[in-house]
Amino acid sequence: MNPRDPEEMGVAEHPVAAEIAASTAVGAVHLSVSDLARSVAYYREVVGLALIDEQPGVARLAAGSRELLNLRELPGGSPDLPSTGLYHFALLVPDRADLARWLLHAARDRVALTGLSDHFVSEALYLSDPDGHGIEIYWDRPRELWEGQVAGRLTTVPLDIDSLIGELPDPDAERFESLPAGTVMGHVHLKVSDLDGTVAFYRDILGFGLMARLASSAAFLGAGGYHHHIGANTWESAGASRPRPGHTSLLMATIVVPDASERDRVLARVRDAERPISDTEAGPVLEDPSGNQLLLALA
């Protein structure tokens, strides 16, 4: 997230047209990459994910047994800019000490970072993979500290690195091998062409709550009062189209609902709004107004 004054943030009063299940979460993110071997090595050695399956041209990576990333090779592909798609996907670690260990690993192994931020609700580290796909690794502050305050206090200020590293009793003795098994996909942040249409889709059709908004440039939406499962911004993509064929991109993100009944309710709202639904082997795939693809999966 780009730095913004929290006083610029606000959520206008709006009647609730739909509400997705409170336990809805984000699942695996699917990306195309130009060199699969290079990307697998990066996500294993730098990010700390585990390779759980590899087939010709496709690899699946996880924390523990939970699949978080699906990579598909597109030889010779390159980013298509400006375009809609992925701003970053965000890996949520269980504890603050886990984030501190990862930061020590980044310092020792000279991992290039693009940002270190305190967002009030969370502390976060940012980096980019070899194809320019954005990555966030973060932990959440306890919910009781921020619940009900997201619209007014979500912000971006410099991370207190000394405080974070101080979470570890003996930093010199710490060793990083992988992200902890409890790591999940906390949220996905999308590049979109138009914010009003994006909010209308994710709030009024899918049923996420609008937790915070930065005028016409960014919005943060969540289920069950979470600070955000979906981020969206137009900082690099206002008026842009989806990536053209032959370019590395977000293939789809996954929204995980608790059961088939909830999935049917969401799909009914999507059909009523005359939004496209594609039936795939993995499940129904939706498309937001910026062309971002969303797999609707069951927990």
Secondary structure as the mmCIF struct_conf table of DSSP 4:
data_model
#
loop_
_struct_conf.conf_type_id
_struct_conf.id
_struct_conf.beg_label_comp_id
_struct_conf.beg_label_asym_id
_struct_conf.beg_label_seq_id
_struct_conf.end_label_comp_id
_struct_conf.end_label_asym_id
_struct_conf.end_label_seq_id
HELX_RH_3T_P HELX_RH_3T_P1 PRO A 6 GLU A 8
STRN STRN1 MET A 9 MET A 9
TURN_TY1_P TURN_TY1_P1 ALA A 22 SER A 23
STRN STRN2 ALA A 25 VAL A 26
STRN STRN3 VAL A 29 VAL A 33
BEND BEND1 SER A 34 SER A 34
HELX_RH_AL_P HELX_RH_AL_P1 LEU A 36 TYR A 42
HELX_RH_PI_P HELX_RH_PI_P1 TYR A 43 VAL A 47
STRN STRN4 ALA A 50 GLN A 55
TURN_TY1_P TURN_TY1_P2 PRO A 56 GLY A 57
STRN STRN5 VAL A 58 ALA A 63
TURN_TY1_P TURN_TY1_P3 GLY A 64 SER A 65
STRN STRN6 ARG A 66 GLU A 73
TURN_TY1_P TURN_TY1_P4 PRO A 75 GLY A 76
STRN STRN7 SER A 78 PRO A 79
BEND BEND2 LEU A 81 PRO A 82
BEND BEND3 THR A 84 THR A 84
STRN STRN8 GLY A 85 LEU A 92
BEND BEND4 PRO A 94 ASP A 95
HELX_RH_AL_P HELX_RH_AL_P2 ARG A 96 ARG A 108
TURN_TY1_P TURN_TY1_P5 ASP A 109 ARG A 110
BEND BEND5 THR A 114 THR A 114
STRN STRN9 GLY A 115 ASP A 118
BEND BEND6 PHE A 120 VAL A 121
STRN STRN10 SER A 122 SER A 128
TURN_TY1_P TURN_TY1_P6 PRO A 130 ASP A 131
STRN STRN11 GLY A 134 ASP A 140
HELX_LH_PP_P HELX_LH_PP_P1 ARG A 141 PRO A 142
HELX_RH_AL_P HELX_RH_AL_P3 ARG A 143 TRP A 146
TURN_TY1_P TURN_TY1_P7 GLU A 147 GLY A 148
HELX_RH_AL_P HELX_RH_AL_P4 VAL A 150 ARG A 153
STRN STRN12 VAL A 157 PRO A 158
HELX_RH_AL_P HELX_RH_AL_P5 ILE A 161 ILE A 165
TURN_TY1_P TURN_TY1_P8 GLY A 166 GLU A 167
BEND BEND7 LEU A 168 PRO A 169
HELX_RH_3T_P HELX_RH_3T_P2 PRO A 171 ALA A 173
BEND BEND8 SER A 178 SER A 178
TURN_TY1_P TURN_TY1_P9 ALA A 181 GLY A 182
STRN STRN13 VAL A 184 LYS A 191
BEND BEND9 SER A 193 SER A 193
HELX_RH_AL_P HELX_RH_AL_P6 LEU A 195 VAL A 199
HELX_RH_PI_P HELX_RH_PI_P2 ALA A 200 LEU A 206
STRN STRN14 GLY A 209 LEU A 214
TURN_TY1_P TURN_TY1_P10 ALA A 215 SER A 217
STRN STRN15 ALA A 218 GLY A 222
BEND BEND10 ALA A 223 ALA A 223
TURN_TY1_P TURN_TY1_P11 GLY A 224 GLY A 225
BEND BEND11 HIS A 227 HIS A 227
BEND BEND12 HIS A 229 HIS A 229
STRN STRN16 ILE A 230 ASN A 233
TURN_TY1_P TURN_TY1_P12 TRP A 235 GLY A 239
HELX_LH_PP_P HELX_LH_PP_P2 ARG A 242 ARG A 244
TURN_TY1_P TURN_TY1_P13 PRO A 245 GLY A 246
STRN STRN17 HIS A 247 THR A 248
STRN STRN18 LEU A 250 VAL A 257
BEND BEND13 PRO A 258 ASP A 259
HELX_RH_AL_P HELX_RH_AL_P7 ALA A 260 ASP A 272
TURN_TY1_P TURN_TY1_P14 ALA A 273 GLU A 274
STRN STRN19 ILE A 277 THR A 280
TURN_TY1_P TURN_TY1_P15 GLU A 281 ALA A 282
STRN STRN20 GLY A 283 GLU A 287
TURN_TY1_P TURN_TY1_P16 PRO A 289 SER A 290
STRN STRN21 GLN A 293 LEU A 298
#
